[in-house]
């Protein structure tokens, strides 16, 4: 592995990203760009990205989460709070296409790494920042993490809608969704630069991004002025859709059309249920979704999971077994497409990695480099910036840079 940037195959091969992000949102975004072939320089403080310690670890500083969202990056460990650290960034900047960060704006401005400062040195720079709250609003600059944004965007309330107890999704929903939005923003800004030669400042605010995400289906009666009803997609808020019980477990099945419902009820010999509702009327189906799903469950709990799946396949009704996260590597489809790859990490040994899921026919995304040790590429990046061995050793002795070690046990 460890494919040199000049030999990458992805659609972003030849682009260089200066990655000043940390934790989850930013690193997920820059990993996508690295999967697509970009040369991503991950700038870390001497203490390393905080996420190096979160998750499951064999060796200190190389956690499961860090491994999952930091491949295809070179680690440059420098103290950005020093003039010498800032000089290193300035010397790398001419070869950089994109700067990405998810710090608070005041903090990065204090470091001398804000948009105005860097674009003055490189006018065609694409500068993308993920903020918690948009810079033009009263909450600008406030700290924001996944929990806070799930709560502020209405997601925690929606998850607790049926129970009346708000809750968080058991996944970093806001961080990862905004990470996807950040990667998309970088791609769009690069396309603009290709067409016009112009760099620009791009902001991806978490709250606004997640509200737009949530309200796509939940704007409801607030879509109209004046409102004609409350916000919310009634079919979802009413509940009803749940995994169906079987004799030996549960199945996820979704008779989506009137034809599906009629075929299912008739297929299990319950013509009476097929006639019980006006299934052709989608509005009535939505209004009575709880009752319909209760009747479906009364049938499926008498069948085995295999029998339910076979019936749904014969009737072309969307359905699947329920898989736990522990079972996903054994999912037959995922095994067939090779989503999980067994690879050897230089410090961690055999690990399981999830390959890039997007497939490009002519410029394939690939795993070119393993998630790096802290400062693993400091030497080579410093040399690319024009520093000689004496200067590198001097900066290391003063604690301004950290060079990677062969092992972090």
Residue pairs with C-beta under 8 A, 6 or more apart in sequence:
1 343
1 367
1 368
1 369
1 370
2 368
2 369
2 370
3 366
3 368
3 369
5 13
5 16
5 39
8 14
8 37
8 38
8 39
8 366
8 368
9 37
9 363
9 364
9 366
10 35
10 36
10 37
10 38
10 360
10 363
10 364
10 365
10 366
11 36
11 37
11 360
11 363
11 365
12 33
12 36
12 37
12 38
12 190
13 37
13 38
13 363
14 37
15 33
15 37
15 38
15 39
15 97
15 98
15 190
16 38
16 39
16 40
16 41
16 95
16 96
16 97
16 98
17 30
17 33
17 34
17 38
17 39
17 40
17 41
17 96
17 97
17 98
17 99
17 100
17 186
18 41
18 43
18 89
18 92
18 93
18 96
18 98
18 99
18 100
19 26
19 27
19 30
19 40
19 41
19 42
19 43
19 73
19 100
20 26
20 43
20 80
20 99
20 100
20 101
20 103
20 108
20 113
21 27
21 29
21 30
21 100
21 101
21 102
21 130
22 44
22 49
22 50
22 51
22 102
23 49
23 50
23 51
23 102
23 175
24 51
24 65
24 69
24 146
24 172
24 175
24 176
24 179
25 102
25 130
25 175
25 176
25 178
25 179
25 182
25 206
26 100
26 101
26 102
26 130
26 179
26 182
27 42
27 49
27 51
27 69
27 70
27 179
28 69
28 175
28 176
28 179
28 180
28 183
29 100
29 130
29 179
29 180
29 182
29 183
29 186
30 40
30 42
30 73
30 100
30 183
31 40
31 69
31 70
31 71
31 72
31 73
32 179
32 180
32 183
32 356
33 40
33 98
33 183
33 186
34 40
34 71
34 72
34 73
34 368
34 369
35 71
35 72
35 356
35 358
35 365
35 366
35 367
36 356
36 358
36 365
37 363
37 365
37 366
37 368
38 98
39 74
40 72
40 73
40 74
41 73
41 74
41 76
41 92
41 96
41 377
41 381
42 49
42 70
42 73
42 74
42 75
42 76
42 372
43 76
43 77
43 78
43 80
43 89
44 75
44 76
44 77
44 78
44 374
44 375
45 77
45 78
45 79
45 80
46 77
46 78
46 79
46 375
46 399
46 401
46 402
48 61
48 77
48 374
49 66
49 70
51 63
51 65
51 66
51 69
51 70
52 61
52 62
52 63
52 66
52 374
53 60
53 61
53 63
54 63
54 65
54 66
55 63
55 64
55 65
55 66
55 68
56 63
56 64
57 63
57 64
58 348
58 349
59 347
59 348
59 407
59 408
59 409
60 408
60 409
61 373
61 374
61 408
62 345
62 347
62 348
62 371
62 373
62 408
66 371
67 345
67 348
67 351
67 353
67 370
67 371
68 353
68 354
68 371
70 371
70 372
71 353
71 367
71 369
71 370
71 371
72 367
72 368
72 369
73 369
73 371
73 372
74 369
74 372
74 376
74 377
74 380
74 381
75 372
75 373
75 374
75 375
75 376
75 377
75 378
75 404
76 88
76 375
76 377
76 378
76 381
76 382
76 401
77 374
77 375
77 378
77 401
77 402
77 403
77 404
78 85
78 88
78 89
78 378
78 400
78 401
78 402
79 85
79 399
79 400
79 401
80 86
80 89
80 111
80 113
81 111
82 400
84 395
84 398
84 400
85 400
85 401
86 111
86 112
86 113
88 382
88 385
88 387
88 401
89 113
90 121
91 385
91 386
91 387
92 381
92 384
92 385
93 118
93 121
93 122
93 125
94 121
94 122
95 384
96 122
96 125
97 125
97 126
97 190
97 193
98 125
98 126
98 127
98 128
98 186
98 189
98 190
99 113
99 118
99 125
99 126
99 127
99 128
100 128
100 129
100 130
100 182
100 186
101 108
101 113
101 128
101 129
101 130
102 129
102 130
102 131
102 182
103 129
104 131
104 132
104 141
104 143
105 114
105 129
105 131
105 135
105 140
105 141
106 141
108 114
108 129
109 117
115 127
115 129
115 201
118 125
118 127
119 125
119 127
119 199
119 201
122 199
123 199
124 193
124 197
124 198
124 199
125 199
126 186
126 189
126 190
126 193
126 199
126 200
126 202
127 199
127 200
127 201
127 202
128 182
128 185
128 186
128 189
128 202
128 203
128 204
129 201
129 202
129 203
129 204
130 178
130 179
130 182
130 203
130 204
130 205
130 206
131 140
131 144
131 203
131 204
131 205
131 206
132 139
132 142
132 143
132 144
132 148
132 149
132 205
132 206
132 207
133 139
133 140
133 141
133 142
133 144
133 205
133 206
133 207
133 208
134 140
134 203
134 205
134 207
134 208
135 141
135 203
135 205
139 207
144 206
144 207
145 175
146 168
146 172
146 173
146 174
146 175
147 156
147 168
149 174
149 178
149 206
149 207
149 210
150 156
150 168
150 169
150 173
150 174
150 210
151 157
151 166
151 168
152 207
152 210
153 174
153 207
153 210
153 211
153 213
153 214
154 211
154 214
154 215
154 218
155 168
155 169
155 173
155 174
155 210
155 214
156 166
156 167
156 168
157 166
158 214
158 218
158 237
159 166
159 167
159 168
159 169
160 166
160 167
161 237
161 239
162 239
174 206
174 210
177 209
177 210
177 213
178 204
178 206
178 209
178 210
181 204
181 209
182 204
185 202
185 204
186 202
188 202
189 199
189 200
189 202
192 198
192 200
193 199
193 200
215 231
217 233
217 236
218 231
218 232
218 233
218 236
219 231
220 229
220 230
220 231
220 232
220 233
220 234
221 227
221 228
221 229
221 230
221 231
222 229
222 230
222 231
234 286
235 286
235 289
238 286
238 287
238 289
238 290
239 289
239 290
240 289
240 290
240 292
240 293
241 254
241 289
241 293
242 293
242 297
243 250
243 251
243 252
243 322
244 250
244 251
244 252
244 253
244 293
244 296
244 297
244 300
244 301
244 308
245 297
245 300
245 301
246 300
246 301
246 303
246 304
246 305
246 307
246 308
247 301
247 302
247 303
247 304
247 305
248 304
248 305
249 305
249 322
250 305
250 322
251 300
251 305
251 308
251 309
251 312
251 319
251 320
251 321
251 322
252 319
252 320
252 321
252 322
253 296
253 300
253 308
253 312
253 317
253 318
253 319
253 320
254 260
254 317
254 318
254 319
255 261
255 263
255 264
255 296
255 317
256 317
256 318
258 279
258 280
258 282
258 285
260 315
260 316
260 317
261 274
261 277
261 279
261 285
261 292
262 274
262 279
263 315
263 317
264 296
264 311
264 312
264 315
264 317
265 271
265 273
265 274
265 295
265 299
266 274
267 311
267 314
267 315
268 299
268 303
268 311
270 295
270 299
273 295
273 299
276 295
277 284
277 285
277 288
277 291
277 292
278 284
279 285
285 292
300 308
303 311
305 321
308 319
309 319
309 320
309 321
311 317
312 318
312 319
313 319
323 331
328 334
328 340
329 335
329 340
329 352
334 340
338 355
339 354
339 355
339 357
340 352
340 353
340 354
340 355
341 352
341 353
341 354
341 355
341 367
342 350
342 351
342 352
342 353
343 350
343 351
343 352
343 353
343 367
343 370
344 350
344 351
345 351
345 370
345 371
346 370
346 373
347 373
347 406
347 407
347 408
353 367
355 367
356 365
356 366
356 367
358 365
359 365
372 404
373 404
373 405
373 408
374 402
374 404
374 408
375 401
375 402
375 403
375 404
375 405
376 404
377 404
378 392
378 401
378 402
378 403
378 404
379 392
379 403
379 404
382 391
382 392
382 395
382 401
383 392
387 395
392 401
392 403
395 401
396 402
396 403
